[in-house]
Amino acid sequence: MAPETRVRRIALVQLQMDEEPKLNVERAESAIRDAAQRGAEIVCLPELFRTRYFPQEERADRFDLAEPIPGPTTERLSKLSSSLGLVLVAPIFERRGAGVYHNSAVVLDADGSIAGLYRKMHIPDDPLFSEKFYFAPGDLGFRSFDTRAGRVGLLICWDQWFPEAARLVALDGAEVLFFPTAIGWVPDEGNEERAAGRDSWITIQRAHAIANGVFVAAVNRVGREQNLEFYGSSFVADPQGRILEEAPPDREAVLIVDCPLSRIEEQRRSWPFLRDRRVDAYGDLLVRYRR
């Protein structure tokens, strides 16, 4: 049987965040409407898009920014998703309960229903990225979700550096693996280090696309926030790791990309990594350090 010929049109919304969450939601809505007018079937927003990147410092009052799921933002975006008839990936600072918070994202189906919820599994703790202060590690595992526009995989930012995570989501049937992200340059980095860091970020995700034979879509924020300069560069890579489209590093953009799903089957026939995996010999991946 020949590979399917469907084309999935996806949109990545690269935003510069304002201090006021209400304005960020309104600007995201405007960008989503623009993407819908341009024929997008799936739209993905950046990590923690409602706010500026608050984990740069540890402040207990920032927990007030969290909200439940379902909650005000998911309900508002659900109505928009339904009215436009598109699938929406919406990152949320989730208040699960008193004192328990997650860096999460919901997948809203084209009828406005919640098709899936993902909680960020890998939580960084580095200078200017103090996420362990705010977020409990995810406990829903690595999954993909069925939507009207196909099966969607979802990981968040720091997750993007771990090949195990991408592999498990791909094995769960994802056609497109989305990475909502907030990543940028830190102070005192020279131009060479900045270029190397951005190249590493792009390279690791292109590698996920190649190793798993899926489309990978990474969406970042842009602009200066306190001590971090977010470098945009949102992009989509095909199953051979080729970058189909890339947003600029210094301004907002709504990136529209057509993803021919036949490329998944074609790539996996030519480079059958999933077929040739030695699942009987990988047990030591479950230990922290082998030697």
PATORSE-588432 format. One record per residue (C-alpha): x, y, z; residue in one letter. Coordinates in pm, whole numbers, plus 50000, padded with zeros to 5 digits. Layout:
N
XYZA
...
//
This chain:
291
500005000050000M
501385034349905A
501995059550184P
499075082550260E
499005115850079T
497465138050347R
499125171350422V
498895185950770R
499115223950786R
500475235051123I
501175269251274A
503735279851534L
503005312451716V
506245329851819Q
505425357952064L
507105385052267Q
505495384652611M
504075414352798D
504005419353176E
500215417053167E
498835381453119P
495565394752975K
497445411452690L
499415379852616N
496235359352586V
494655385352359E
497715386452133R
497815348552122A
494155348052021E
494825372951741S
497705351551613A
495545320051628I
492865337151419R
495525347451168D
496755311551149A
493205299051097A
492665323350810Q
495815309350652R
494455274050670G
496205260150978A
494735228251123E
496925227251436I
498315257751619V
500955256451894C
501765284352142L
505065288652333P
505745275152681E
504095295352963L
502725319552704F
500415338352944R
503295354353131T
506845365253106R
509315338353206Y
508985341853585F
511315312553689P
514305335653648Q
513885341954022E
512245324354317E
509225343854437R
506315327854619A
503855353854489D
504395340454136R
502325309954228F
499335333154200D
499815332053823L
498785295253812A
495285283153728E
493465249953719P
492785228653413I
490025233053307P
490265269553402G
489835304853266P
492455302652992T
491625267552873T
487915276152867E
488545307852669R
490805290452420L
488425261052398S
485705284052268K
488145298652017L
489335264451904S
485755253251854S
484695284551669S
487655282051430L
487535244051396G
491225238651466L
493395219451714V
495285240751965L
498305232452184V
498125256352479A
500805256352753P
499465264453102I
501005271153445F
498765245553614E
497505247753972R
496735211454045R
496015217354412G
497205237554708A
501005238154683G
501155215154380V
501895231554046Y
502965219153703H
504375232953381N
501695218253158S
500065219852818A
496625209952697V
495645197852353V
492285212852260L
490515194451982D
488715211851697A
485405209151884D
486885226552190G
487155195252403S
490355186352590I
491985158652387A
495005155552613G
497025169652900L
500795167952935Y
502855178053239R
506515186053181K
508575156353296M
512115170353305H
512375200953532I
515555222153504P
517295239853789D
519965263153654D
520795299953702P
517825319853563L
515895287353509F
514735279453865S
511855257353760E
512185232054042K
511045259554281F
507745262354092Y
506945229553919F
506455194054037A
507675168353781P
505015155253547G
503325122353628D
501275115053315L
504105099053120G
505105103752757F
502065101552531R
500515114052211S
496865123252159F
494255117251890D
492675148551746T
490555157351446R
493795167951274A
495715136051350G
497795122351634R
499775149051818V
502845143652037G
503785168652305L
506875176152514L
507935208952680I
511275227552655C
513855209452876W
512235176652763D
513605183952417Q
517145174052514W
516245138152610F
516115112652326P
514215087952545E
511275111952572A
511005118152198A
511315080852127R
508485071752364L
506155098052219V
506975086351866A
506315050251967L
502895062052086D
502025071151728G
502745108451703A
502725122851351E
503975156951466V
505955161851787L
505445196851931F
507955213252166F
506575245152328P
509695262752452T
511175292152643A
514895292652571I
517345321052531G
520775335152591W
522075343452937V
524185374153024P
527895375652944D
527765349152672E
529925358252374G
528605356652020N
530375323551956E
528775307252260E
525385321452169R
525595307351818A
526745273351948A
523915271552203G
521225279951950R
522725255151702D
522705227851970S
519025234852040W
518125231151673I
520385201251615T
519035179651899I
515475184051777Q
516375177151417R
517975145251549A
514675135351715H
512945139551380A
515515117451207I
515785090451474A
512025086551501N
510825094651151G
508395121951260V
507845158951205F
509205180351488V
507845215151558A
509585237651814A
508015270951909V
509935296252118N
509255330952257R
511275361252153V
512585393452307G
514345404852624R
512885396152966E
514975407153264Q
518265388253223N
517295364952941L
517165372452570E
514895347152402F
516095339052052Y
512925328451872G
514025307251575S
510885285551594S
511055258851325F
509585227251176V
511775197851067A
510615169150849D
511305131950923P
514715134950755Q
515655164150978G
515375190450706R
514165224250831I
511055232650632L
510525267550776E
512225288351045E
511105320351218A
513445349851275P
515435352251600P
514405387751685D
510705393551616R
507265378251644E
505995354951373A
503185331151284V
504945302851102L
502705282750867I
504135249350751V
502705221350539D
503695186650658C
503105158850400P
502405128650619L
503615105250345S
507145115650444R
506795095750768I
506215062750590E
508785070150322E
511475078450576Q
510775048450796R
510945025250495R
514335039250392S
515805042350742W
513905016750953P
515265026151294F
512075015551473L
512174981351304R
515804974851398D
515674985551762R
517074958851998R
514354961752260V
515744930652428D
519114947352497A
518254981852634Y
517494972952994G
520374993553133D
518655025253014L
516605021653330L
519625027553557V
520935062353641R
524535055753536Y
525975023553405R
529625026753510R
//
